[in-house]
Amino acid sequence: MGKMDGGYRLDVVVGGMVMLELKAVDQIEPIHEAQILTYLKLTNLKSGILINFHVPLLKDGIKRIVNGL
């Protein structure tokens, strides 16, 4: 985990290139997407993956988020 200014806390950054934001919620809401996009902007990373573990099939809980591509 990484910590940014302002008390924000990253879940996982892979290889210094891809951010993973992990959730276990009934459904992904726009606020979750906005959260990871904000983290991407603050860290100057270009790519993130939002993963929701509260789904029957994990592939249905994965969403790619990009910053400025």
RACOR-V40808 format. One record per helix or strand. SS is the DSSP state (H for helix, E for strand). FROM is the first residue (numbers start at 1). TO is the last residue. If there is no record, write none. Layout:
BEGIN
{{SS/FROM/TO} {SS/FROM/TO}}
END
This chain:
BEGIN
{{E/2/3} {H/5/7} {E/9/10} {E/12/14} {E/18/23} {H/30/43} {E/47/52} {H/58/61} {E/62/66}}
END
